[in-house]
Amino acid sequence: MIKVLIIDDSAVVRKLLTEELNKQKDIEVVGTAIDPYIAREKIIQLKPDVLTLDLEMPRMDGLSFLAKLMKHFPMPVVVVSSLTPKNSANALNALRLGAVDVICKPGSAYSTQNISQDIVKAVRTASVARFDKHMDTVRSAQSKQKKTEFIEPTGLQHTTDKLIAIGASTGGTRALEAVLTELPENLPGIVITQHMPPVFTKSFAERLNSICRLKVKEAEDGDLVKSGQVLIAPGNFHMLIEKSGAKYYTRIKSGPPVHHQRPSVDVMFHSVAKSAGVNAMGVILTGMGADGAQGLLNMKKAGAYTIAQDEATSVVYGMPKEAVKVGAVEEIQPLQVIPEVIINQMARKKAEPVS
């Protein structure tokens, strides 16, 4: 019998893979794990012959786990993920790290059984592969690659989770209302830094929540950035976005003002550039000063799409002007057009193949 351990944070996928693999007379699913930390314990306990591994998981993403596994406890792995279409960067990196095969999930977890034949075949192949020879080949290929190439990742560069970051100051309360009330509830998570004193941010969030289709709240430390929700930085605190596994979370911190502001748009934008990169979109609205310009530039350099409110519709054309001046903006639009740009850009990102 081929003993298989399934590692996937989706209960639906774990159930479907277990059912499909257990239909085979020569395969037995001996256990499942929702993240790499639990998987590590079960590998020791259950001694599986083959692992199936998702890439998007909490606490540690699959590529990072794969790199550690192959370094310290190499064993046959079949990557099963929505992030591994044929010839994608994630698929190639998984193979470089030592995965025996990669299989792309269909768009919906519920149709995973449609690829059951591929999974069964991959598990059987992985179980009989001369894994020592396979790893010799992997290590040889890695040693020949240039040091600048992406071999052992510290995390996923692309995920299915996207993020929209918006910064505003003077005139921003009305501008944000104009934008958010035009957005549908199925958009990726939105994080906002609006220059505003303590206490006011909570009531501002509550007002927006009462008139928007999106759920709006004042951010708290550790909040998950999720689809259909808007998180607004609390007054007198900086809000940063950090990544854990394939998910984004808020970090609410004190610290010195930046550009005389706390919360600072720059602080948020810089953190989004670091944690989300190409998976993010940055928007800078009306406001006085230069807060947000350098952070938006950093986001653009990291692959994010960036837009700014135009001068004609800005109450104060300070922050957008500075962002344009430093080359941080890809598109300048009047306020009334910005919701449409956000919707279209997010739809485009969702439709693009991961590469």
Secondary structure, DSSP 8 states (H G I E B T S, - for coil): -EEEEEE-S-HHHHHHHHHHHHTSTTEEEEEEESSHHHHHHHHHHH--SEEEE-S--SSS-HHHHHHHHHHHS---EEEEETT--TT-HHHHHHHHHT-SEEEE--SSGGGGGGGHHHHHHHHHHHHHS-HHHHHHHHHHHHHHS-TTS--S-SS-S--S--EEEEEE-TTHHHHHHHHHTTS-TTS-EEEEEE---TTHHHHHHHHHHHH-SSEEEE--TT-B--TTEEEE--TTSEEEEEEETTEEEEEEE----BTTBSS-HHHHHHHHHHHTGGGEEEEE-SBSSSTTHHHHHHHHHTT-EEEEE-TTT-SSBSHHHHHHHTT--SEEE-GGGHHHHHHHHHHHHHHS---
